[in-house]
Amino acid sequence: MRKRKKGRKLSRKRDQRKALLKSLANSLLLKEKIKTTEAKSKEISRFVERQISRAKIGNLLSRRLLSNFFSPRIVKKLVDEIGPRYKEKKGGYTRVIKLGRRKSDGARMAIVELVK
């Protein structure tokens, strides 16, 4: 049964899923827009929203918590650029735009981007 369980497994084990989320989040925060499958896009959106909320605080604790997931370069960008951009906003930092299906395997595709 699935009671009270959040998130998707994405057909991966826990460590692989965690590594996938980290790499997708790194790409999203560097490029501010990525194209991936719909399920991955929804998961990465949840993950990045939480990290941006943490970056908005901007104190030493939040920097250290962010450094568990991201490289120092991305932590600096999060705290110095992305966090202040959303200072007045209380959520909804990312946007998921659904696209059509991928031609090769029919997977539903989506674009995830940071809202300006």
MODELLER restraints for C-alpha pairs under 7 A, 6 or more apart:
rsr = mdl.restraints
at = mdl.atoms
rsr.add(forms.Gaussian(group=physical.xy_distance, feature=features.Distance(at['CA:7:A'], at['CA:43:A']), mean=6.85, stdev=0.5))
rsr.add(forms.Gaussian(group=physical.xy_distance, feature=features.Distance(at['CA:21:A'], at['CA:44:A']), mean=6.20, stdev=0.5))
rsr.add(forms.Gaussian(group=physical.xy_distance, feature=features.Distance(at['CA:22:A'], at['CA:69:A']), mean=6.28, stdev=0.5))
rsr.add(forms.Gaussian(group=physical.xy_distance, feature=features.Distance(at['CA:24:A'], at['CA:44:A']), mean=6.89, stdev=0.5))
rsr.add(forms.Gaussian(group=physical.xy_distance, feature=features.Distance(at['CA:25:A'], at['CA:44:A']), mean=6.43, stdev=0.5))
rsr.add(forms.Gaussian(group=physical.xy_distance, feature=features.Distance(at['CA:25:A'], at['CA:48:A']), mean=6.37, stdev=0.5))
rsr.add(forms.Gaussian(group=physical.xy_distance, feature=features.Distance(at['CA:26:A'], at['CA:70:A']), mean=6.84, stdev=0.5))
rsr.add(forms.Gaussian(group=physical.xy_distance, feature=features.Distance(at['CA:28:A'], at['CA:34:A']), mean=5.78, stdev=0.5))
rsr.add(forms.Gaussian(group=physical.xy_distance, feature=features.Distance(at['CA:32:A'], at['CA:113:A']), mean=5.55, stdev=0.5))
rsr.add(forms.Gaussian(group=physical.xy_distance, feature=features.Distance(at['CA:32:A'], at['CA:114:A']), mean=5.48, stdev=0.5))
rsr.add(forms.Gaussian(group=physical.xy_distance, feature=features.Distance(at['CA:33:A'], at['CA:111:A']), mean=6.95, stdev=0.5))
rsr.add(forms.Gaussian(group=physical.xy_distance, feature=features.Distance(at['CA:33:A'], at['CA:112:A']), mean=5.65, stdev=0.5))
rsr.add(forms.Gaussian(group=physical.xy_distance, feature=features.Distance(at['CA:33:A'], at['CA:113:A']), mean=4.16, stdev=0.5))
rsr.add(forms.Gaussian(group=physical.xy_distance, feature=features.Distance(at['CA:33:A'], at['CA:114:A']), mean=6.59, stdev=0.5))
rsr.add(forms.Gaussian(group=physical.xy_distance, feature=features.Distance(at['CA:34:A'], at['CA:111:A']), mean=5.67, stdev=0.5))
rsr.add(forms.Gaussian(group=physical.xy_distance, feature=features.Distance(at['CA:34:A'], at['CA:112:A']), mean=5.44, stdev=0.5))
rsr.add(forms.Gaussian(group=physical.xy_distance, feature=features.Distance(at['CA:34:A'], at['CA:113:A']), mean=6.49, stdev=0.5))
rsr.add(forms.Gaussian(group=physical.xy_distance, feature=features.Distance(at['CA:35:A'], at['CA:110:A']), mean=5.81, stdev=0.5))
rsr.add(forms.Gaussian(group=physical.xy_distance, feature=features.Distance(at['CA:35:A'], at['CA:111:A']), mean=4.39, stdev=0.5))
rsr.add(forms.Gaussian(group=physical.xy_distance, feature=features.Distance(at['CA:35:A'], at['CA:112:A']), mean=6.37, stdev=0.5))
rsr.add(forms.Gaussian(group=physical.xy_distance, feature=features.Distance(at['CA:36:A'], at['CA:109:A']), mean=5.75, stdev=0.5))
rsr.add(forms.Gaussian(group=physical.xy_distance, feature=features.Distance(at['CA:36:A'], at['CA:110:A']), mean=5.64, stdev=0.5))
rsr.add(forms.Gaussian(group=physical.xy_distance, feature=features.Distance(at['CA:36:A'], at['CA:111:A']), mean=6.33, stdev=0.5))
rsr.add(forms.Gaussian(group=physical.xy_distance, feature=features.Distance(at['CA:37:A'], at['CA:107:A']), mean=6.67, stdev=0.5))
rsr.add(forms.Gaussian(group=physical.xy_distance, feature=features.Distance(at['CA:37:A'], at['CA:108:A']), mean=5.71, stdev=0.5))
rsr.add(forms.Gaussian(group=physical.xy_distance, feature=features.Distance(at['CA:37:A'], at['CA:109:A']), mean=4.25, stdev=0.5))
rsr.add(forms.Gaussian(group=physical.xy_distance, feature=features.Distance(at['CA:37:A'], at['CA:110:A']), mean=5.63, stdev=0.5))
rsr.add(forms.Gaussian(group=physical.xy_distance, feature=features.Distance(at['CA:38:A'], at['CA:108:A']), mean=5.57, stdev=0.5))
rsr.add(forms.Gaussian(group=physical.xy_distance, feature=features.Distance(at['CA:38:A'], at['CA:109:A']), mean=5.06, stdev=0.5))
rsr.add(forms.Gaussian(group=physical.xy_distance, feature=features.Distance(at['CA:38:A'], at['CA:110:A']), mean=5.05, stdev=0.5))
rsr.add(forms.Gaussian(group=physical.xy_distance, feature=features.Distance(at['CA:41:A'], at['CA:96:A']), mean=6.83, stdev=0.5))
rsr.add(forms.Gaussian(group=physical.xy_distance, feature=features.Distance(at['CA:41:A'], at['CA:110:A']), mean=6.54, stdev=0.5))
rsr.add(forms.Gaussian(group=physical.xy_distance, feature=features.Distance(at['CA:41:A'], at['CA:112:A']), mean=6.06, stdev=0.5))
rsr.add(forms.Gaussian(group=physical.xy_distance, feature=features.Distance(at['CA:45:A'], at['CA:94:A']), mean=6.14, stdev=0.5))
rsr.add(forms.Gaussian(group=physical.xy_distance, feature=features.Distance(at['CA:49:A'], at['CA:93:A']), mean=6.15, stdev=0.5))
rsr.add(forms.Gaussian(group=physical.xy_distance, feature=features.Distance(at['CA:49:A'], at['CA:94:A']), mean=6.87, stdev=0.5))
rsr.add(forms.Gaussian(group=physical.xy_distance, feature=features.Distance(at['CA:51:A'], at['CA:66:A']), mean=6.98, stdev=0.5))
rsr.add(forms.Gaussian(group=physical.xy_distance, feature=features.Distance(at['CA:52:A'], at['CA:78:A']), mean=6.94, stdev=0.5))
rsr.add(forms.Gaussian(group=physical.xy_distance, feature=features.Distance(at['CA:52:A'], at['CA:83:A']), mean=6.14, stdev=0.5))
rsr.add(forms.Gaussian(group=physical.xy_distance, feature=features.Distance(at['CA:54:A'], at['CA:62:A']), mean=5.85, stdev=0.5))
rsr.add(forms.Gaussian(group=physical.xy_distance, feature=features.Distance(at['CA:55:A'], at['CA:62:A']), mean=6.28, stdev=0.5))
rsr.add(forms.Gaussian(group=physical.xy_distance, feature=features.Distance(at['CA:55:A'], at['CA:78:A']), mean=5.97, stdev=0.5))
rsr.add(forms.Gaussian(group=physical.xy_distance, feature=features.Distance(at['CA:55:A'], at['CA:79:A']), mean=5.02, stdev=0.5))
rsr.add(forms.Gaussian(group=physical.xy_distance, feature=features.Distance(at['CA:55:A'], at['CA:83:A']), mean=5.26, stdev=0.5))
rsr.add(forms.Gaussian(group=physical.xy_distance, feature=features.Distance(at['CA:56:A'], at['CA:79:A']), mean=6.62, stdev=0.5))
rsr.add(forms.Gaussian(group=physical.xy_distance, feature=features.Distance(at['CA:56:A'], at['CA:83:A']), mean=4.28, stdev=0.5))
rsr.add(forms.Gaussian(group=physical.xy_distance, feature=features.Distance(at['CA:56:A'], at['CA:84:A']), mean=6.34, stdev=0.5))
rsr.add(forms.Gaussian(group=physical.xy_distance, feature=features.Distance(at['CA:56:A'], at['CA:87:A']), mean=6.34, stdev=0.5))
rsr.add(forms.Gaussian(group=physical.xy_distance, feature=features.Distance(at['CA:58:A'], at['CA:79:A']), mean=5.68, stdev=0.5))
rsr.add(forms.Gaussian(group=physical.xy_distance, feature=features.Distance(at['CA:63:A'], at['CA:75:A']), mean=6.76, stdev=0.5))
rsr.add(forms.Gaussian(group=physical.xy_distance, feature=features.Distance(at['CA:66:A'], at['CA:75:A']), mean=6.28, stdev=0.5))
rsr.add(forms.Gaussian(group=physical.xy_distance, feature=features.Distance(at['CA:67:A'], at['CA:75:A']), mean=6.36, stdev=0.5))
rsr.add(forms.Gaussian(group=physical.xy_distance, feature=features.Distance(at['CA:93:A'], at['CA:114:A']), mean=5.83, stdev=0.5))
rsr.add(forms.Gaussian(group=physical.xy_distance, feature=features.Distance(at['CA:93:A'], at['CA:115:A']), mean=5.44, stdev=0.5))
rsr.add(forms.Gaussian(group=physical.xy_distance, feature=features.Distance(at['CA:94:A'], at['CA:112:A']), mean=6.74, stdev=0.5))
rsr.add(forms.Gaussian(group=physical.xy_distance, feature=features.Distance(at['CA:94:A'], at['CA:113:A']), mean=5.56, stdev=0.5))
rsr.add(forms.Gaussian(group=physical.xy_distance, feature=features.Distance(at['CA:94:A'], at['CA:114:A']), mean=4.45, stdev=0.5))
rsr.add(forms.Gaussian(group=physical.xy_distance, feature=features.Distance(at['CA:94:A'], at['CA:115:A']), mean=5.38, stdev=0.5))
rsr.add(forms.Gaussian(group=physical.xy_distance, feature=features.Distance(at['CA:95:A'], at['CA:112:A']), mean=5.65, stdev=0.5))
rsr.add(forms.Gaussian(group=physical.xy_distance, feature=features.Distance(at['CA:95:A'], at['CA:113:A']), mean=5.36, stdev=0.5))
rsr.add(forms.Gaussian(group=physical.xy_distance, feature=features.Distance(at['CA:95:A'], at['CA:114:A']), mean=6.25, stdev=0.5))
rsr.add(forms.Gaussian(group=physical.xy_distance, feature=features.Distance(at['CA:95:A'], at['CA:115:A']), mean=6.25, stdev=0.5))
rsr.add(forms.Gaussian(group=physical.xy_distance, feature=features.Distance(at['CA:96:A'], at['CA:110:A']), mean=6.46, stdev=0.5))
rsr.add(forms.Gaussian(group=physical.xy_distance, feature=features.Distance(at['CA:96:A'], at['CA:111:A']), mean=5.66, stdev=0.5))
rsr.add(forms.Gaussian(group=physical.xy_distance, feature=features.Distance(at['CA:96:A'], at['CA:112:A']), mean=4.63, stdev=0.5))
rsr.add(forms.Gaussian(group=physical.xy_distance, feature=features.Distance(at['CA:96:A'], at['CA:113:A']), mean=6.71, stdev=0.5))
rsr.add(forms.Gaussian(group=physical.xy_distance, feature=features.Distance(at['CA:97:A'], at['CA:110:A']), mean=5.43, stdev=0.5))
rsr.add(forms.Gaussian(group=physical.xy_distance, feature=features.Distance(at['CA:97:A'], at['CA:111:A']), mean=5.08, stdev=0.5))
rsr.add(forms.Gaussian(group=physical.xy_distance, feature=features.Distance(at['CA:97:A'], at['CA:112:A']), mean=6.46, stdev=0.5))
rsr.add(forms.Gaussian(group=physical.xy_distance, feature=features.Distance(at['CA:98:A'], at['CA:109:A']), mean=6.32, stdev=0.5))
rsr.add(forms.Gaussian(group=physical.xy_distance, feature=features.Distance(at['CA:98:A'], at['CA:110:A']), mean=4.31, stdev=0.5))
rsr.add(forms.Gaussian(group=physical.xy_distance, feature=features.Distance(at['CA:98:A'], at['CA:111:A']), mean=6.47, stdev=0.5))
rsr.add(forms.Gaussian(group=physical.xy_distance, feature=features.Distance(at['CA:99:A'], at['CA:109:A']), mean=5.25, stdev=0.5))
rsr.add(forms.Gaussian(group=physical.xy_distance, feature=features.Distance(at['CA:99:A'], at['CA:110:A']), mean=5.02, stdev=0.5))
rsr.add(forms.Gaussian(group=physical.xy_distance, feature=features.Distance(at['CA:100:A'], at['CA:108:A']), mean=6.11, stdev=0.5))
rsr.add(forms.Gaussian(group=physical.xy_distance, feature=features.Distance(at['CA:100:A'], at['CA:109:A']), mean=6.01, stdev=0.5))
rsr.add(forms.Gaussian(group=physical.xy_distance, feature=features.Distance(at['CA:101:A'], at['CA:107:A']), mean=5.28, stdev=0.5))
rsr.add(forms.Gaussian(group=physical.xy_distance, feature=features.Distance(at['CA:101:A'], at['CA:108:A']), mean=4.44, stdev=0.5))
rsr.add(forms.Gaussian(group=physical.xy_distance, feature=features.Distance(at['CA:101:A'], at['CA:109:A']), mean=5.74, stdev=0.5))
rsr.add(forms.Gaussian(group=physical.xy_distance, feature=features.Distance(at['CA:102:A'], at['CA:108:A']), mean=6.27, stdev=0.5))
rsr.add(forms.Gaussian(group=physical.xy_distance, feature=features.Distance(at['CA:102:A'], at['CA:109:A']), mean=6.38, stdev=0.5))
